[in-house]
Amino acid sequence: MGLSHAELRRWYHGYNRAYFFGRLPREMAVYYAPHDEAHGEAVRGETGACSIQIDTTLAGTRYARMTLLHEMVHHYTGDWGHGRRFQAGMLRLAVAGAFRKVW
């Protein structure tokens, strides 16, 4: 599969509705970009602007979907590390079936 920012955004909006109760920002900047240190990154700027970046090497793959869900949990829980809230959020997604066919 090729690099498709629009497809990534469609996944984001679908997951937001299905697994995050529509509570993540609709205007979230979600895009592919090269990232040498991680598969993805969730950012909340000082102005409150939110973004999710997924490494271009994952574009269009099931790993992109898993990484997107992972980064969405950071935004949903407000846990920017991998602490208790983040772990609980990931477990909630797994129990809800969010990783079915992608993990």
N, CA and C atoms as an extended XYZ file, in Angstrom:
309
Properties=species:S:1:pos:R:3:atomname:S:1:resname:S:1:resid:I:1 pbc="F F F"
N         0.842       -1.194        0.000 N   MET     1
C         0.000        0.000        0.000 CA  MET     1
C         0.878        1.245        0.000 C   MET     1
N         0.352        2.288       -0.527 N   GLY     2
C         1.115        3.515       -0.610 CA  GLY     2
C         0.830        4.468        0.538 C   GLY     2
N         1.490        5.581        0.462 N   LEU     3
C         1.370        6.630        1.467 CA  LEU     3
C         0.070        7.394        1.229 C   LEU     3
N        -0.852        7.334        2.192 N   SER     4
C        -2.122        8.027        2.052 CA  SER     4
C        -2.506        8.685        3.365 C   SER     4
N        -2.292       10.006        3.411 N   HIS     5
C        -2.677       10.754        4.602 CA  HIS     5
C        -4.192       10.708        4.798 C   HIS     5
N        -4.950       10.734        3.679 N   ALA     6
C        -6.410       10.708        3.766 CA  ALA     6
C        -6.888        9.392        4.378 C   ALA     6
N        -6.272        8.289        3.993 N   GLU     7
C        -6.637        6.994        4.561 CA  GLU     7
C        -6.350        6.967        6.062 C   GLU     7
N        -5.212        7.499        6.452 N   LEU     8
C        -4.836        7.564        7.867 CA  LEU     8
C        -5.861        8.387        8.651 C   LEU     8
N        -6.286        9.508        8.091 N   ARG     9
C        -7.298       10.341        8.749 CA  ARG     9
C        -8.643        9.616        8.844 C   ARG     9
N        -9.001        8.847        7.815 N   ARG    10
C       -10.249        8.060        7.867 CA  ARG    10
C       -10.174        7.036        8.994 C   ARG    10
N        -9.038        6.370        9.125 N   TRP    11
C        -8.858        5.417       10.228 CA  TRP    11
C        -9.022        6.141       11.564 C   TRP    11
N        -8.384        7.303       11.679 N   TYR    12
C        -8.467        8.075       12.928 CA  TYR    12
C        -9.928        8.374       13.284 C   TYR    12
N       -10.686        8.906       12.326 N   HIS    13
C       -12.080        9.277       12.610 CA  HIS    13
C       -12.930        8.052       12.925 C   HIS    13
N       -12.694        6.950       12.228 N   GLY    14
C       -13.431        5.719       12.514 CA  GLY    14
C       -13.114        5.178       13.895 C   GLY    14
N       -11.836        5.158       14.256 N   TYR    15
C       -11.446        4.684       15.586 CA  TYR    15
C       -11.957        5.625       16.671 C   TYR    15
N       -11.945        6.914       16.395 N   ASN    16
C       -12.442        7.884       17.376 CA  ASN    16
C       -13.908        7.592       17.695 C   ASN    16
N       -14.696        7.346       16.658 N   ARG    17
C       -16.122        7.030       16.863 CA  ARG    17
C       -16.295        5.682       17.576 C   ARG    17
N       -15.567        4.671       17.108 N   ALA    18
C       -15.777        3.311       17.588 CA  ALA    18
C       -15.214        3.042       18.977 C   ALA    18
N       -14.064        3.624       19.297 N   TYR    19
C       -13.365        3.239       20.523 CA  TYR    19
C       -13.093        4.367       21.518 C   TYR    19
N       -13.282        5.624       21.075 N   PHE    20
C       -12.982        6.755       21.957 CA  PHE    20
C       -14.199        7.654       22.165 C   PHE    20
N       -15.383        7.131       21.799 N   PHE    21
C       -16.647        7.829       22.050 CA  PHE    21
C       -16.705        9.206       21.394 C   PHE    21
N       -15.907        9.398       20.333 N   GLY    22
C       -15.875       10.679       19.626 CA  GLY    22
C       -15.261       11.808       20.431 C   GLY    22
N       -14.533       11.473       21.486 N   ARG    23
C       -14.013       12.498       22.399 CA  ARG    23
C       -12.661       13.086       21.993 C   ARG    23
N       -11.994       12.475       21.029 N   LEU    24
C       -10.730       13.068       20.560 CA  LEU    24
C       -11.048       14.184       19.577 C   LEU    24
N       -10.168       15.167       19.462 N   PRO    25
C       -10.453       16.314       18.595 CA  PRO    25
C       -10.683       15.927       17.134 C   PRO    25
N       -11.758       16.415       16.569 N   ARG    26
C       -12.042       16.172       15.148 CA  ARG    26
C       -10.951       16.789       14.276 C   ARG    26
N       -10.417       17.909       14.713 N   GLU    27
C        -9.423       18.634       13.929 CA  GLU    27
C        -7.985       18.173       14.202 C   GLU    27
N        -7.826       17.004       14.804 N   MET    28
C        -6.492       16.453       15.075 CA  MET    28
C        -5.709       16.354       13.761 C   MET    28
N        -4.490       16.854       13.766 N   ALA    29
C        -3.602       16.688       12.608 CA  ALA    29
C        -3.025       15.277       12.670 C   ALA    29
N        -3.360       14.456       11.685 N   VAL    30
C        -2.910       13.060       11.629 CA  VAL    30
C        -2.237       12.877       10.281 C   VAL    30
N        -0.965       12.464       10.308 N   TYR    31
C        -0.215       12.401        9.057 CA  TYR    31
C         0.976       11.459        9.159 C   TYR    31
N         1.459       11.052        7.993 N   TYR    32
C         2.694       10.281        7.895 CA  TYR    32
C         3.867       11.239        7.738 C   TYR    32
N         4.959       10.927        8.403 N   ALA    33
C         6.205       11.693        8.257 CA  ALA    33
C         7.358       10.793        8.714 C   ALA    33
N         8.532       10.993        8.160 N   PRO    34
C         9.676       10.188        8.604 CA  PRO    34
C         9.942       10.409       10.093 C   PRO    34
N        10.244        9.329       10.784 N   HIS    35
C        10.553        9.425       12.209 CA  HIS    35
C        11.618        8.384       12.513 C   HIS    35
N        12.794        8.837       12.860 N   ASP    36
C        13.924        7.927       13.079 CA  ASP    36
C        13.909        7.236       14.429 C   ASP    36
N        13.183        7.770       15.397 N   GLU    37
C        13.268        7.260       16.763 CA  GLU    37
C        12.059        6.462       17.232 C   GLU    37
N        10.945        6.501       16.514 N   ALA    38
C         9.740        5.802       16.958 CA  ALA    38
C         8.834        5.512       15.766 C   ALA    38
N         7.892        4.613       15.968 N   HIS    39
C         6.909        4.317       14.915 CA  HIS    39
C         5.871        5.422       14.811 C   HIS    39
N         5.690        6.163       15.897 N   GLY    40
C         4.715        7.232       15.908 CA  GLY    40
C         4.955        8.171       17.069 C   GLY    40
N         4.211        9.281       17.044 N   GLU    41
C         4.354       10.268       18.112 CA  GLU    41
C         3.041       11.016       18.291 C   GLU    41
N         2.625       11.147       19.543 N   ALA    42
C         1.454       11.943       19.895 CA  ALA    42
C         1.958       13.238       20.513 C   ALA    42
N         1.447       14.354       20.022 N   VAL    43
C         1.922       15.652       20.503 CA  VAL    43
C         0.727       16.520       20.882 C   VAL    43
N         0.846       17.149       22.041 N   ARG    44
C        -0.109       18.187       22.438 CA  ARG    44
C         0.735       19.418       22.713 C   ARG    44
N         0.612       20.405       21.851 N   GLY    45
C         1.405       21.611       21.965 CA  GLY    45
C         0.960       22.513       23.095 C   GLY    45
N         1.768       23.504       23.401 N   GLU    46
C         1.460       24.462       24.471 CA  GLU    46
C         0.171       25.222       24.205 C   GLU    46
N        -0.181       25.380       22.934 N   THR    47
C        -1.410       26.097       22.581 CA  THR    47
C        -2.621       25.174       22.596 C   THR    47
N        -2.396       23.877       22.858 N   GLY    48
C        -3.486       22.914       22.872 CA  GLY    48
C        -3.665       22.191       21.556 C   GLY    48
N        -2.911       22.590       20.528 N   ALA    49
C        -2.994       21.910       19.237 CA  ALA    49
C        -2.492       20.476       19.385 C   ALA    49
N        -3.233       19.536       18.790 N   CYS    50
C        -2.910       18.116       18.908 CA  CYS    50
C        -2.525       17.540       17.551 C   CYS    50
N        -1.599       16.587       17.588 N   SER    51
C        -1.239       15.903       16.354 CA  SER    51
C        -0.784       14.486       16.640 C   SER    51
N        -0.876       13.670       15.603 N   ILE    52
C        -0.348       12.314       15.623 CA  ILE    52
C         0.451       12.129       14.346 C   ILE    52
N         1.685       11.737       14.513 N   GLN    53
C         2.578       11.478       13.389 CA  GLN    53
C         2.883        9.986       13.368 C   GLN    53
N         2.744        9.367       12.205 N   ILE    54
C         3.068        7.956       12.015 CA  ILE    54
C         4.231        7.877       11.023 C   ILE    54
N         5.220        7.074       11.349 N   ASP    55
C         6.402        6.957       10.493 CA  ASP    55
C         6.018        6.468        9.094 C   ASP    55
N         6.588        7.085        8.090 N   THR    56
C         6.278        6.766        6.694 CA  THR    56
C         6.569        5.308        6.340 C   THR    56
N         7.504        4.677        7.035 N   THR    57
C         7.821        3.277        6.722 CA  THR    57
C         6.653        2.341        7.036 C   THR    57
N         5.691        2.806        7.821 N   LEU    58
C         4.533        1.991        8.188 CA  LEU    58
C         3.319        2.261        7.309 C   LEU    58
N         3.419        3.198        6.396 N   ALA    59
C         2.269        3.683        5.620 CA  ALA    59
C         1.442        2.551        5.027 C   ALA    59
N         0.143        2.593        5.328 N   GLY    60
C        -0.810        1.670        4.748 CA  GLY    60
C        -0.794        0.271        5.318 C   GLY    60
N        -0.041        0.017        6.354 N   THR    61
C         0.091       -1.329        6.911 CA  THR    61
C        -0.739       -1.492        8.180 C   THR    61
N        -0.858       -2.735        8.620 N   ARG    62
C        -1.546       -2.980        9.895 CA  ARG    62
C        -0.765       -2.371       11.046 C   ARG    62
N         0.555       -2.238       10.896 N   TYR    63
C         1.379       -1.601       11.935 CA  TYR    63
C         1.049       -0.118       12.060 C   TYR    63
N         0.699        0.506       10.942 N   ALA    64
C         0.265        1.912       10.999 CA  ALA    64
C        -1.009        2.022       11.822 C   ALA    64
N        -1.920        1.083       11.644 N   ARG    65
C        -3.171        1.085       12.403 CA  ARG    65
C        -2.910        0.876       13.894 C   ARG    65
N        -2.056       -0.088       14.225 N   MET    66
C        -1.729       -0.336       15.629 CA  MET    66
C        -1.069        0.884       16.255 C   MET    66
N        -0.158        1.490       15.509 N   THR    67
C         0.548        2.665       16.021 CA  THR    67
C        -0.419        3.831       16.189 C   THR    67
N        -1.317        4.005       15.242 N   LEU    68
C        -2.322        5.067       15.350 CA  LEU    68
C        -3.160        4.873       16.619 C   LEU    68
N        -3.645        3.681       16.852 N   LEU    69
C        -4.420        3.414       18.066 CA  LEU    69
C        -3.591        3.704       19.313 C   LEU    69
N        -2.340        3.295       19.307 N   HIS    70
C        -1.418        3.542       20.423 CA  HIS    70
C        -1.318        5.046       20.711 C   HIS    70
N        -1.102        5.824       19.663 N   GLU    71
C        -0.954        7.280       19.838 CA  GLU    71
C        -2.268        7.926       20.253 C   GLU    71
N        -3.379        7.389       19.766 N   MET    72
C        -4.679        7.918       20.176 CA  MET    72
C        -4.905        7.703       21.672 C   MET    72
N        -4.425        6.589       22.208 N   VAL    73
C        -4.554        6.329       23.640 CA  VAL    73
C        -3.788        7.384       24.437 C   VAL    73
N        -2.615        7.792       23.953 N   HIS    74
C        -1.884        8.861       24.648 CA  HIS    74
C        -2.758       10.111       24.760 C   HIS    74
N        -3.384       10.502       23.662 N   HIS    75
C        -4.243       11.700       23.683 CA  HIS    75
C        -5.468       11.483       24.570 C   HIS    75
N        -6.070       10.323       24.491 N   TYR    76
C        -7.297       10.055       25.243 CA  TYR    76
C        -7.050       10.042       26.746 C   TYR    76
N        -5.951        9.424       27.162 N   THR    77
C        -5.682        9.280       28.594 CA  THR    77
C        -4.914       10.458       29.177 C   THR    77
N        -4.246       11.232       28.314 N   GLY    78
C        -3.388       12.307       28.804 CA  GLY    78
C        -2.106       11.783       29.432 C   GLY    78
N        -1.838       10.508       29.247 N   ASP    79
C        -0.618        9.873       29.746 CA  ASP    79
C         0.377        9.845       28.592 C   ASP    79
N         1.358       10.717       28.651 N   TRP    80
C         2.298       10.874       27.534 CA  TRP    80
C         3.455        9.889       27.620 C   TRP    80
N         3.497        9.123       28.713 N   GLY    81
C         4.450        8.022       28.825 CA  GLY    81
C         3.685        6.725       28.636 C   GLY    81
N         4.097        5.699       29.331 N   HIS    82
C         3.411        4.417       29.245 CA  HIS    82
C         3.039        3.937       30.649 C   HIS    82
N         2.482        4.868       31.416 N   GLY    83
C         2.095        4.599       32.801 CA  GLY    83
C         0.768        3.864       32.920 C   GLY    83
N         0.221        3.889       34.111 N   ARG    84
C        -1.006        3.151       34.412 CA  ARG    84
C        -2.192        3.544       33.543 C   ARG    84
N        -2.413        4.839       33.387 N   ARG    85
C        -3.563        5.277       32.571 CA  ARG    85
C        -3.412        4.808       31.129 C   ARG    85
N        -2.198        4.944       30.593 N   PHE    86
C        -1.954        4.489       29.223 CA  PHE    86
C        -2.182        2.982       29.114 C   PHE    86
N        -1.615        2.207       30.033 N   GLN    87
C        -1.765        0.750       30.003 CA  GLN    87
C        -3.234        0.349       30.101 C   GLN    87
N        -3.977        1.015       30.976 N   ALA    88
C        -5.410        0.733       31.098 CA  ALA    88
C        -6.142        1.057       29.797 C   ALA    88
N        -5.745        2.141       29.144 N   GLY    89
C        -6.355        2.514       27.867 CA  GLY    89
C        -6.088        1.489       26.783 C   GLY    89
N        -4.878        0.980       26.730 N   MET    90
C        -4.537       -0.040       25.731 CA  MET    90
C        -5.301       -1.329       26.016 C   MET    90
N        -5.393       -1.705       27.274 N   LEU    91
C        -6.134       -2.909       27.648 CA  LEU    91
C        -7.609       -2.770       27.286 C   LEU    91
N        -8.171       -1.589       27.536 N   ARG    92
C        -9.573       -1.332       27.185 CA  ARG    92
C        -9.795       -1.535       25.690 C   ARG    92
N        -8.864       -1.034       24.865 N   LEU    93
C        -8.982       -1.207       23.415 CA  LEU    93
C        -8.895       -2.674       23.015 C   LEU    93
N        -7.970       -3.391       23.631 N   ALA    94
C        -7.807       -4.814       23.310 CA  ALA    94
C        -9.083       -5.592       23.647 C   ALA    94
N        -9.651       -5.335       24.818 N   VAL    95
C       -10.878       -6.012       25.240 CA  VAL    95
C       -12.035       -5.657       24.298 C   VAL    95
N       -12.065       -4.422       23.822 N   ALA    96
C       -13.129       -3.965       22.910 CA  ALA    96
C       -12.953       -4.488       21.495 C   ALA    96
N       -11.812       -5.131       21.210 N   GLY    97
C       -11.589       -5.697       19.875 CA  GLY    97
C       -10.945       -4.761       18.878 C   GLY    97
N       -10.394       -3.659       19.342 N   ALA    98
C        -9.816       -2.666       18.418 CA  ALA    98
C        -8.634       -3.223       17.625 C   ALA    98
N        -7.940       -4.201       18.172 N   PHE    99
C        -6.742       -4.717       17.498 CA  PHE    99
C        -7.034       -5.951       16.647 C   PHE    99
N        -8.282       -6.370       16.612 N   ARG   100
C        -8.652       -7.518       15.793 CA  ARG   100
C        -8.264       -7.253       14.341 C   ARG   100
N        -7.617       -8.181       13.715 N   LYS   101
C        -7.160       -8.122       12.325 CA  LYS   101
C        -5.979       -7.183       12.106 C   LYS   101
N        -5.480       -6.538       13.157 N   VAL   102
C        -4.285       -5.691       12.982 CA  VAL   102
C        -3.149       -6.119       13.886 C   VAL   102
N        -3.415       -6.959       14.862 N   TRP   103
C        -2.377       -7.373       15.813 CA  TRP   103
C        -2.068       -8.817       15.605 C   TRP   103
